[in-house]
């Protein structure tokens, strides 16, 4: 991913919180010919970031994900930035956006107990995010059929890149004017974009 210096971040805590918030990502196999979209779980083991997801067994991508390198892309809030948002009139339109790329080594999971544990954790994580409380309590025969229909993958992250392209290369007056404009917007996307601008504000 091309990342200008002003848009780059090495703040691992910011990147991890971004993944947790925008945990539906795009998984690209090492050959680059297979890209699919999945929900992910994030965990840490011995200081390493681990991503977990599962694929339908009928999805051929899982066969490319055992002991192979792959890329997971997470995207967040973004919006068009009009030249009218700047105090300096000599400007052109641009796009503000947020993204994280996680380069990983993959491993197929073949452990019934671990698969059950991961499914329970994934359901709990997304039920909590959704504000619902569905109990993961299924008849054993039905549960077995579900587990046999999917393949779990462990993705050990070896490189994290965060790109928060949020007008940090503009003059301070222009930057602060964008902050003011976004603060007057009511949409969730604009509110979150404003939040990331405040977190990465180069003029603090």
N, C-alpha and C positions, 0 to 999 in steps of 0.2 A: 504494500500500500504506500502510495506517495504521501508523505506527511511533511509539509513545510515546518520548519522549526517552531514557529509561533503557535502551530496547532497541535504540537506533540505534547504528550504528558507521560511522565514516568511515575505518576502517583498510583501505585498498585491498589491502594484502598479505594480510590475513586473508580478505577477500572473494574474491580471486583463488585462494587456496589452497582455499577452500571450494568454488568452482566446479570446480576440478581434481579434488577428491575426490568431488563429487556432480555429475558432468558429464552425467548423463542428465536432461534438462530438458523443460519444457513450453513450446512455442512458440505464442504467440497472435497471430494476424494483427491488423492495425490495425482491421479492421471488428468484431473481437471475436466473430465467428461461427465461426471455425475455430481449434481448439486441438488440437495433436497433440504427441506425445512422441518425442524424438529424442536420440541421443548427440551431444555437442558436443566440439569442440576449441577451445582457447583459445590465442591468440597475441597478440603486441603489435607494432604498427607505428607508428613515430614517436611513441611515448608513448600511442598509442591502443590500447584493448583490442578485439580482434576475436574473434568467435565464428564458428565454421564448422560447418555440418551439411549433410546431404543428405537429400532426400525422394525417394520413389518418383515417377517421372514420372506415374504414374496418380493420384497424390494431388493433387487440385486446389488445395491450399493454396499450392503453389509459385507459382501465377499471381498470388497476392496479395502476393508477397514481392519484387517488383522496384521499387526506389526508393520503398519504403513504410516507415513506422514499424511496429515490432512489439515485443512483450514476450516475454522468455524468463524463466521462473521455475525456480529451482533450490531444492530442499528437502533438508534434512538431518535429523539425529536429532531426535526429539520424544518426549514422554511425558506421561502424566497425573501430576499432582502432588497427592497427597492432603493434606488438612489435618493429618493425623497426622505429616507431615514437618516441621511447624513446632513450635517451642517454645511460641509464643503460641497458645493454644487457640482464640481467637476468630478463625477463618479459614475460608475456603471453598476448594473444589477449584479448580484452574486447570490450564492446559496449558503446558508449556514446549516451545518449538520454535525452529527455525532456518530461515531462508529468505533468498534473494537474488533481487532483481528486476533484470534488465538491460533497459533500454530501448534499442532499436537502430534503425539505418537499414539496410535490407536491399538486397542486390544479387545478382542471379542471375549465376552464373559460366558463361561460355561459352568455356572455354579448355581444350583437351584435355590439354595438358601440366600445367597447374595442377590439373586434376581428378585426374589420376593421382598427382601429388605429394601432394595432400590425402588421397587414399584410403590411400596408403602410410603417411602420418603418423598417420591415424586408427587404422589396423590396429596399427601399432607402439605407439601410446599405450595402446590397450585390451588388447593382448596383454601388455604390461608390467604393467598394473594387475591383470590376471588371473593373472599368474605363469606364462604359457605363452609358447611361442616359435614360433608358426605362421609359416612363411615366406611372404611375399606374393609368390608366384611362380606365375602362372597362364598357361595358353596364351593367345596373343594374341587369337584369335577369341572365346574365352570371356570374356576381359577386356573386349573391345569391347562385347559384349552387355550386360555388367553396367553399364558406364559409360553406355550409351545408355538404360538403364532407370531412371537416377536423375538428379536435378538438385541441383547444389551451390549453397549460398547463403552469401554473406558477410554477416555482421551486425556492423556497426560500432557499438560501445556508446557512447552519449552520456550515459547516466545509470545509475549503479549504486546500489542501495539494499540495505543489509544489515540484516536484523532478527534479532536474537538475544535472544529473550524468555526469559530464564533466571533469573527471580526477583531481578533486580538491584534491584527496588523494595522488597524486603523488608528487615526489620531484619537487622543483621549476624549476630546469633545464629541467626536462622532460616535465613539464607543458608548459613552454615557448617554447620548441621545437615543441610541438603539435600546439600551436598558430601560430608558424612560418610556419609549413607545411600547415595548413588550410588556412592561408592568401595567399598561392600560388595557391589555388584551385579556379576554376571559377564557380562551380555549386552553384545555389541558396541555396541548402540545406547546403553546407559547409560554405557559407558566413553567413547564419543565425546561424549555430552552433557556429561559431567563435564569432558572436555577443553575444550570451548567455554566452560563456566562458569568454568574456571580462567583462560582467556584473556581473558574479559570481566569478570573479578571487579572490582566497583566498590570493594571494600574493601582492595585491595592498597596 
